[in-house]
């Protein structure tokens, strides 16, 4: 099972949107996906409709160190309220489950603060033998602040995704916060832990000079970070389809299989190159050259051009 962690050091940058839509796309392609809402603000837990609500959630999973069925809720795709044509939706055998967040009272964070093994509690649970063969991919949505719960989620991940908003204030906070997060976790190398590689995705890209300037600034800043962070060429545009998808409780490629579907497929292929060429059933089965990661690389398309292409 491969584990993504979606992280940031501030809230409101689009972590939940990326986690939900990547998970939905992977499930639609045919993969068995587990979402884990490790955010004290349970946005991911509320994104999708549930066909089965588990008795337990994140707290029980972390405290027990084992991922058991009583912690796993089932997501209903498509939900009964969805008015689209279901004949080509979620028909390839994949599914989407979720461990919901129940940590708003602070008890889990307090419990972790007193544990010497707090860095490995989430890793222990999702790598437990009982669930290793049940899921292909896990995606952890984390809290937008540094803390023990975020630390445990980072340490459980094989790859980190960090969203960045292309405005001047957010860009500066993003750079400073990400460096702080990396420095914090690199100190754990002294205890034998390895910091996962990090992929930054520029989120809510707009077709404005300011947006493009800030996107370029973020990319240039990370060129100086000694290879610790890679900025993806695929940016996620500020499009109404993402809000409509959240309202309908479905992945965005069901609402807009062309533009938003192209972007989400391109993002997925950059994150997992071995998946290139795999499409959701409702997609047209191709990507424009400007978004296809392999063709971009062959053509030598610059980062700035690639960023503009999604607007």
C-alpha positions in Angstrom: 0.0 0.0 0.0 1.4 3.4 -1.0 0.7 6.3 1.3 0.3 10.0 0.3 0.3 12.7 3.0 -1.2 16.0 2.1 0.4 18.6 4.3 0.7 22.3 4.9 1.6 24.6 7.8 -1.6 26.7 7.5 -5.2 26.0 6.7 -7.3 27.0 3.8 -4.8 26.1 1.0 -6.8 23.3 -0.5 -5.4 20.2 1.2 -8.9 18.5 1.5 -9.8 19.4 -2.1 -6.7 17.7 -3.5 -7.0 14.7 -1.1 -10.6 14.1 -2.0 -10.3 14.5 -5.7 -7.1 12.4 -6.0 -8.8 9.7 -4.0 -11.9 9.8 -6.1 -10.0 9.6 -9.3 -7.9 6.7 -8.2 -11.0 4.8 -7.0 -12.8 5.5 -10.3 -9.8 4.2 -12.3 -10.1 1.0 -10.3 -7.9 1.3 -7.2 -8.9 0.5 -3.6 -8.4 3.7 -1.8 -8.4 4.6 1.9 -8.7 8.2 3.0 -7.6 9.2 6.5 -8.8 12.5 7.9 -6.1 13.4 10.4 -7.2 17.1 10.6 -8.8 18.5 13.8 -11.2 20.3 11.4 -12.8 17.3 9.8 -13.4 18.7 6.3 -12.5 15.5 4.5 -14.9 13.5 6.7 -17.7 15.8 5.4 -16.7 15.9 1.8 -18.4 12.7 0.6 -21.6 11.0 1.5 -21.2 7.8 3.5 -23.0 4.5 2.9 -21.7 3.0 6.1 -20.7 5.0 9.2 -18.1 3.2 11.4 -18.5 3.3 15.2 -14.9 4.5 15.6 -12.5 6.7 13.7 -9.1 8.3 13.9 -8.8 8.3 17.7 -9.3 4.6 18.0 -7.0 3.8 15.1 -4.1 5.9 16.5 -4.5 4.8 20.1 -4.8 1.1 19.3 -2.1 1.3 16.6 -4.2 -1.1 14.5 -6.6 -0.3 11.6 -9.7 -2.4 12.2 -13.0 -2.4 10.3 -14.8 -0.6 13.2 -12.7 2.5 12.3 -13.5 2.5 8.6 -16.5 4.2 7.0 -17.6 3.5 3.4 -18.1 6.3 0.9 -21.1 6.2 -1.3 -20.1 6.9 -5.0 -22.1 8.0 -6.7 -24.3 9.4 -3.9 -28.1 9.0 -4.2 -28.5 12.7 -4.7 -26.1 12.9 -7.7 -28.1 13.7 -10.9 -25.4 12.7 -13.4 -25.3 9.6 -15.5 -24.0 6.7 -13.3 -23.4 4.3 -16.1 -19.7 5.3 -16.5 -19.0 6.3 -12.9 -17.2 4.0 -10.5 -17.6 0.9 -12.6 -14.0 -0.5 -12.6 -14.0 -2.2 -9.3 -12.3 0.5 -7.2 -13.7 1.9 -4.0 -13.3 4.7 -1.5 -13.2 4.2 2.3 -12.4 6.7 5.0 -11.2 6.9 8.6 -13.1 9.9 9.8 -11.7 12.6 12.2 -13.1 12.7 15.7 -10.3 14.8 17.4 -11.9 18.2 17.9 -11.9 17.8 21.7 -8.1 17.7 21.7 -7.9 14.4 23.6 -5.9 12.6 20.8 -3.3 15.4 20.6 -2.9 15.3 24.4 -2.6 11.5 24.3 0.1 11.7 21.6 2.1 14.3 23.5 2.7 11.8 26.3 3.8 9.0 24.0 7.4 8.3 23.1 6.2 6.4 20.1 3.9 9.3 18.8 5.8 9.5 15.5 4.9 5.9 14.5 1.3 5.6 15.7 -0.4 6.2 12.3 2.3 4.3 10.5 1.7 1.3 12.8 -2.0 1.3 12.1 -2.0 1.7 8.3 0.9 -0.8 7.9 -0.8 -3.4 10.0 -1.0 -6.8 8.4 -4.8 -6.9 8.7 -5.1 -4.1 6.2 -2.0 -4.2 4.0 -3.6 -6.3 1.3 -7.0 -4.6 1.5 -6.0 -1.2 0.0 -3.8 -0.1 -2.9 -3.4 3.6 -1.8 -3.9 5.6 1.4 -4.2 9.4 1.4 -3.8 11.2 4.7 -5.3 14.7 5.0 -3.5 16.5 7.8 -4.1 19.5 10.1 -2.9 22.9 8.9 -0.5 23.4 11.7 2.6 21.8 13.1 1.9 19.4 15.9 2.1 15.8 17.0 -0.8 14.6 14.8 0.8 16.2 11.7 4.2 14.7 12.7 2.7 11.2 12.9 1.0 11.7 9.5 4.2 12.8 7.8 6.1 9.9 9.2 3.5 7.5 7.9 3.7 8.8 4.3 5.7 7.5 1.4 5.2 10.8 -0.5 4.1 14.3 0.7 1.9 16.6 -1.3 1.9 20.3 -0.3 -0.5 22.8 -1.9 0.5 26.4 -2.4 -1.7 29.4 -3.2 -0.3 31.8 -5.8 -0.6 35.1 -4.0 2.2 37.1 -2.4 1.3 36.6 1.3 0.5 32.9 0.9 3.7 32.3 -1.2 5.9 33.8 1.5 4.1 31.8 4.3 4.3 28.7 2.1 8.0 28.9 1.7 8.8 29.7 5.3 6.3 27.1 6.7 7.5 24.4 4.4 11.1 25.0 5.3 10.2 24.9 9.0 8.3 21.6 8.5 11.2 20.0 6.6 13.8 21.1 9.2 11.6 19.8 12.0 11.3 16.4 10.4 14.9 16.2 9.2 15.9 16.3 12.9 14.1 13.0 13.3 16.8 11.4 11.0 18.9 11.2 14.2 16.4 8.6 15.4 16.5 6.6 12.2 13.5 8.1 10.4 13.5 9.2 6.8 11.7 12.3 5.6 9.5 11.5 2.6 10.1 13.4 -0.6 7.8 16.4 -1.1 5.9 17.5 -4.2 4.4 21.0 -4.2 1.4 21.7 -6.3 0.3 25.3 -7.0 -3.4 25.5 -6.2 -6.1 27.9 -7.4 -4.1 29.2 -10.3 -5.8 32.2 -11.9 -5.3 33.7 -15.3 -3.8 36.9 -13.9 -0.4 38.5 -14.0 -0.2 38.4 -10.2 -1.1 34.7 -10.1 1.5 33.8 -12.7 4.2 35.9 -11.0 3.5 34.2 -7.6 3.6 30.8 -9.2 7.0 31.6 -10.7 8.2 32.9 -7.3 7.2 29.7 -5.6 9.0 27.6 -8.2 12.2 29.7 -8.1 12.3 29.5 -4.3 12.2 25.8 -4.4 15.0 25.5 -6.9 17.3 26.6 -4.0 16.1 24.0 -1.6 18.7 21.4 -2.4 16.3 19.0 -4.0 14.2 18.5 -0.9 11.0 19.7 -2.7 9.9 19.4 -6.3 7.3 21.8 -7.7 4.9 20.0 -10.0 4.4 21.4 -13.5 0.7 20.7 -13.2 -1.2 23.5 -11.3 -4.8 23.3 -10.2 -6.8 26.2 -11.5 -9.3 28.3 -9.6 -12.4 26.8 -11.3 -16.0 26.7 -10.1 -16.1 23.0 -10.9 -14.2 22.2 -7.7 -16.8 24.0 -5.6 -19.6 22.3 -7.5 -18.0 18.9 -6.9 -17.8 19.5 -3.2 -21.4 20.6 -3.1 -22.5 17.4 -5.0 -20.1 15.3 -2.9 -18.4 13.7 -5.9 -14.9 13.9 -7.5 -14.4 17.0 -9.7 -13.8 14.9 -12.8 -17.4 13.8 -12.6 -18.6 17.4 -12.7 -16.1 18.5 -15.5 -14.5 15.5 -17.2 -12.8 17.6 -19.8 -11.0 20.6 -18.2 -10.9 19.5 -14.6 -10.6 15.9 -15.6 -7.5 16.7 -17.7 -5.9 18.6 -14.8 -6.5 15.8 -12.2 -5.2 13.1 -14.6 -2.1 15.2 -15.3 -1.5 15.7 -11.6 -1.9 12.0 -10.9 0.5 11.1 -13.6 3.1 13.5 -12.3 2.7 12.0 -8.8 2.7 8.4 -10.0 4.4 8.2 -13.5 3.7 4.5 -13.8 0.0 5.4 -14.0 0.4 7.4 -17.2 -2.2 6.4 -19.7 -4.8 5.2 -17.2 -8.1 7.1 -17.3 -11.3 7.3 -15.5 -14.2 5.7 -17.5 -15.9 9.0 -18.2 -12.8 10.7 -19.6 -12.2 11.1 -23.3 -9.1 9.0 -23.1 -6.4 11.6 -24.0 -4.7 14.6 -22.5 -3.7 17.8 -24.4 0.0 17.9 -25.1 0.4 20.9 -22.8 -0.8 18.9 -19.8 0.7 15.4 -20.6 3.7 15.1 -18.3 5.7 12.8 -20.7 5.1 15.0 -23.7 5.9 18.2 -21.7 9.3 16.7 -20.8 10.0 15.5 -24.3 9.1 18.9 -25.7 11.1 20.7 -23.0 8.1 22.9 -22.0 9.1 25.3 -19.3 7.5 25.4 -15.8 5.9 28.8 -16.5 4.3 27.6 -19.8 3.0 24.5 -18.1 1.5 26.5 -15.3 -0.2 28.9 -17.7 -1.7 26.0 -19.7 -4.2 25.0 -17.0 -5.8 28.4 -16.7 
